[in-house]
């Protein structure tokens, strides 16, 4: 599976966004982001589809991919490029149903927190997994324990599916994360909270690319 280039997944959170969410996403896209995950668990499906339609247009304008977290029906409604399934929806049937709804080319990921979960996700047909939390994170305080780069390296080496590192990742440690074998990174707070999301994304990409 070829991940978007750069392989940096920006996850949305309207509650922490420094500006209106569509403005933050548009700025990140101007900064070079080519992969966004719409994750707004507080919205009902109708509102999610409305917001997703706006973000889908922005992503199309920048030749970027848009995924939707958890809600396959919403992803299908806005013709998203893929869906990201939380661990509670990580079974084989869920992956099969998502691919049937979104098409063979859909990018389907699963949230994982251990090697065992990641291996199961691969068997179920996931195109990639996120592994978290790599570091302690302000976005989800108390969410842990942190796995660290040593565990990331061990898991990335053991898996034949791309691993995106998630949790506490920013310009100060993205280079080390890549050196540990991650195929990409996923971020939320460092972009959502930024007053200038374009500049924040550029700094993150520069660190990732070393």
Residue, then its C-alpha position, 0 to 999 in steps of 0.5 A: x500500500x502506497x501512503x499519501x505523500x507526505x505520509x502525515x495524517x492530520x486528524x481533526x478535532x473541532x473542539x480544540x481548533x484555534x480557528x473554524x475547523x475548515x479554515x484550519x484544514x485549508x491552512x494545513x493543506x496550503x502548508x503541504x498536507x495531503x491526508x486528512x482524517x475527519x474525526x468529530x465524534x460529537x457530531x451526528x451523521x447529518x452534521x458530519x456529512x455536511x462538514x465532510x462535504x466541505x472538507x472533501x472539496x478542500x481536499x480535492x482542490x489540493x489533490x489530498x485524500x480525506x478519510x472519515x473516522x468510524x462512520x463508513x456511511x458518512x464516508x460513502x456519502x461524501x465519497x471519501x478516500x477511505x475510513x479509519x476504524x477505531x479498535x472497537x470496530x476493528x473486526x474482519x467484517x468491518x474491514x470487508x464492509x468498508x471496502x465494499x462501501x468505498x471501493x477497492x481503492x479505499x484506504x482503510x486503517x485501524x487504530x492499534x495500541x499493541x503488536x497483537x492488535x496490529x497483527x490482527x488488523x493486518x489479517x483483517x485486511x487493513x491497509x495501514x495501522x496507527x500505533x499509539x500513544x508513542x509519547x505522552x500527549x496533551x490531546x489525550x491526557x492520561x492516555x497511555x502508557x507511552x510506548x516509546x520509540x524502542x517499542x515502535x521500532x520493534x513493532x514496525x520491524x515485525x509488521x508487513x503493514x505500514x505503521x503510522x506513529x501517533x501520540x505526542x508527535x511534533x517537529x521535535x521528535x518526528x525525525x526520531x520517529x521516522x528513524x524508528x521505522x514508522x512509515x508515517x505519522x498521525x497528528x492532531x493537537x500540533x495542527x489543530x491548536x496552531x494559529x498558523x496551521x500552514x506553518x505548523x505543518x511545514x515545520x512538521x514535514x521538514x522534521x519528518x523528512x530530516 
